[in-house]
Amino acid sequence: DGPPGSGRSTLAAALLKAWCQQKARGGLFVSVRAFSQEIKDTYYDVRSFQNRDFQGERARMAPLLDAPFLVLHDFARMASARRVVRALAQPLDHRYGERAPTILTASRWAESLQTSTPEQYPLLRLEDVSLLGRLAQAQRLVLRPTLERLMETVNG
C-alpha cells in the first residue's frame, strides 16, 4: 500500500511479470474498480446494456479464482454494493485456501482496516472476522512516493 505516486501499480505489475516469466505460467492484473463495475452490470444493467455477453457472476469470477497469480489493483476502491463486496471476497477466500499467490494494492490499506466504518470500507459489511484477520496479518509492503524519498535524501 502507499499513496498515489508511490509505485504500487508499477511494483505489482513487475512482480506479476517476473513471476509469470520465472514459472512459465500466466497471471492476471485486475482493476478492482473496473471489476466492481462488471459485477454491478451483471445485476443492475437495466439501461446501459454493458453486459452484452450476458455473463453471470460465476463466469466473471472464474478467471480470478483460477489465475495462477493474481493482482487485485486498488482494492480499496471497490464499489460498496453488498453483491460486489461479497463477489470480491470470494477469490480472497478461495485463493487463501489454495495458497495461490495474490497481491492487493491499495492506498491507506492499514488505516482502512483499522479505523473505517462499513460505509467507508465495504469489506467490513461482510462481518467476516477470519477474512479481515487474514488481511490484517498479510505480508505488507508500505511504499512512499519517489519524490518524497528523493527530498529526504537531498535534505538529509
N, C-alpha and C positions, 0 to 999 in steps of 0.2 A: 504494500500500500504506500501511498505518498500523494502529495498534491500534484496538480497539473504541472507538467514540465519536469517531473522527476524521473521520467524514463520508464514508467510502468509498462506501457504498451510495447516499447522497444525491447525491453528486457524479456518480457513474456514471449514475444514473437521470436526472439533469438533463442530462448530456451526450447521452444517448440521446434524450431528448425534444427537445432543441434541434436535434440533427442531423436527426431524423425530420421535424420541422416545417420546417426550412430546405430539406431536399431533397425534401420531399413523398413520402417513402418510409417503409417500415416498418422495424422492428428488433426484436430480442429481448433480454430481460433474463432470464438463466437462472441459477438457483441450482445451483452445481456439486454441492453436497451432495445436493439432490433429484434432479438428473440422474444422479448416480452410482448412486443407488438404483434409478432406472428401468433403467439398463443392467444392474445386478445382477439385477433382476427378470426381465429378458429371458432370462438364462441359468440363474438359480438359483431361480426361482419354483416351488417344488415344493408348498409348503403354504399360502402366503399368497394365491395367485391374484390378485396385483396386476396382472399383465399380461393383463387381461381382453380387450383388443383384439388380443392375440397379435401385437404388432408385433415385428419383428426389430431388430437393432442398426442396420442400414442405414436403416430407416424412422425410427428415433428420431434418427439423426444428420442426416438431410436438412435439417431446419429450421436447424440450426447451421451447416451448410455453405452454405446458400442465403440466409441472412438478409443484407440489405444492410448492417446494422450489428449487431454482437453484443457483449453484455456477459456475461462469464462471472464471476459473483459468488462470492466466497470460494473462489477456485481452489485454495488450499492445503488445503481441506477435502475434496478428492476422496477417494473410497474407495481403498483400497490394492490391490484386486484387479487383477491384470495386465490383464484384459479391459477394465476400467473405465479404467485409465490409458491403454491403447492407444486406446480409443474417444475419450477427451478430447484426446489428442494429435493425432488425425486432423483435427479442424476447425482447429487451430492451424496445421498444415502447409498445409492447403488454403487457408485464408484468407491466410496469408503469401504463398503463390504467386499468389493472386488480388489481392493488395494491398487486401483488404477491411478496412474499419475494425473493429477488435476491441479491447475493453478487458477486462483481467483485474483483478479486485480481490482483494486478499489481505492478511492480516496477516503481518508479518515476511517479506515476499517475498524481499528480497535475502539475508537470513540463511538462508532455506530453501535457496536455490540454492547458497550457498557452503559451508555447514557441515553439511548434513544427510547422513544415510545413506539408502540406498534404502528402509529401513523407515520412516523419518521423512518422507521426501519421495518419494512414489511415482513421479514422472516420472523420477527417477534410474534406476529399474528398466529403463527402455527403452534406456538406454545410447545415446541419440540425441544425439550431440555437437552436431550442427547445430541441432537444436531447442533444446537447452539454451543454446547460444551466442546464438541469436536472442532467447531470453527474457532472458538476462543483459544484452543490449545494447539491449533495448527502451526506448523513452522511458518514464521513470518519474517519478511524482509521489508524494512522500512526504508524508503527512498526519499531523498531530498532533491530539490531542483538543482541542476548543474550550476546555474548562475549563483545560487546561494553558496554552494561549496567553493566555487571559484573566488567569491568575495571574501570568504573566510580565509582562504589561502593568501590572498593579497593583503588583507588587513591583519592577519595573524602572525 
